[in-house]
C-alpha cells in the first residue's frame, strides 16, 4: 500500500501525525489570540469591538438579552475561560490532518 507521494504506509501515518501535532499547536495559540483580537477577553467583552457589536445585535434581535448558548454567549465563554486542552488538541489535529489531505489530493 502506498502513501503520500508513493511512499510507504508508515510514512503516510508519520506525515499525518506530524500535521495533526502542528495543527494542534497552531490552534492552541491562534484561538485565544483571535478571540481577544475581536474583543472576547477574559475580563468580558471589550468596548467598541467587533464582539460588542455582535453582542448589541444579538440583544436587539432577542428583545433585550443575549441568548444562552448563542454564538455571542459561547464565544464570550471561550474568551473568558479558553478552550479545554482536549478540545484544542482535537480541533488542531483535525485541521492539520485535513490540510495535509487537501495538499495530498491537490
C-alpha positions in Angstrom: 0.0 0.0 0.0 1.5 3.3 -1.0 1.2 6.6 0.9 1.8 10.2 0.2 4.0 10.7 -2.9 4.1 6.9 -3.4 5.8 6.4 -0.1 5.1 3.7 2.4 2.0 3.5 4.6 4.2 4.2 7.7 5.5 7.4 6.0 1.9 8.5 5.5 1.0 7.8 9.1 4.0 9.7 10.3 3.2 12.7 8.0 -0.4 12.9 9.1 0.7 12.6 12.8 3.1 15.4 12.3 0.5 17.5 10.6 -2.0 16.8 13.4 0.6 17.8 16.0 1.4 21.0 14.2 -2.3 21.8 13.8 -2.9 21.3 17.5 -0.1 23.7 18.3 -1.3 26.4 15.9 -4.9 26.1 17.2 -3.7 26.3 20.8 -2.1 29.7 20.1 -4.4 31.0 17.5 -7.8 30.6 19.0 -7.3 32.6 22.2 -5.4 35.3 20.2 -8.2 35.5 17.7 -10.9 35.7 20.4 -9.0 38.5 22.2 -8.4 40.4 18.9 -12.1 40.6 18.2 -13.0 41.6 21.8 -13.9 38.4 23.7 -11.5 38.8 26.6 -11.0 37.2 30.0 -12.4 40.4 31.6 -15.5 40.4 29.4 -16.5 41.9 26.1 -14.2 44.8 25.1 -15.9 48.2 24.4 -16.0 49.4 20.8 -15.0 46.0 19.4 -16.5 43.5 17.0 -17.6 41.5 20.0 -19.5 44.4 21.4 -21.2 45.0 18.1 -22.2 41.3 17.9 -23.5 41.4 21.5 -25.6 44.5 20.7 -27.0 42.9 17.6 -27.8 39.7 19.5 -29.5 41.6 22.3 -31.6 43.7 19.9 -32.6 40.6 17.9 -33.7 38.7 21.0 -35.6 41.5 22.6 -33.0 42.8 25.1 -30.8 39.9 26.3 -28.2 37.7 24.8 -29.5 34.2 24.4 -27.7 31.5 26.5 -26.0 29.0 24.2 -26.0 31.5 21.3 -22.9 32.4 19.3 -22.1 35.5 21.3 -22.5 33.6 24.6 -20.3 30.7 23.5 -17.6 33.0 22.1 -17.6 35.0 25.4 -17.3 31.9 27.4 -14.4 30.7 25.3 -12.8 34.2 25.6 -13.1 34.1 29.3 -12.1 30.5 30.0 -10.3 29.4 26.9 -10.7 26.0 25.2 -10.1 22.9 27.1 -6.9 21.0 26.2 -8.8 18.1 24.7 -11.0 20.4 22.5 -8.0 22.4 21.4 -6.0 19.3 20.5 -8.9 17.7 18.7 -9.6 20.8 16.6 -6.0 21.3 15.8 -5.3 17.7 15.0 -8.3 17.6 12.7 -7.2 20.9 11.0 -3.7 19.7 10.5 -4.7 16.3 9.1 -7.3 17.9 6.9 -4.8 20.3 5.4 -2.4 17.5 4.7 -5.2 15.6 3.0 -6.1 18.6 0.9 -2.5 19.1 -0.2 -2.1 15.4 -0.9 -5.2 15.4 -3.2 -4.3 18.7 -4.9 
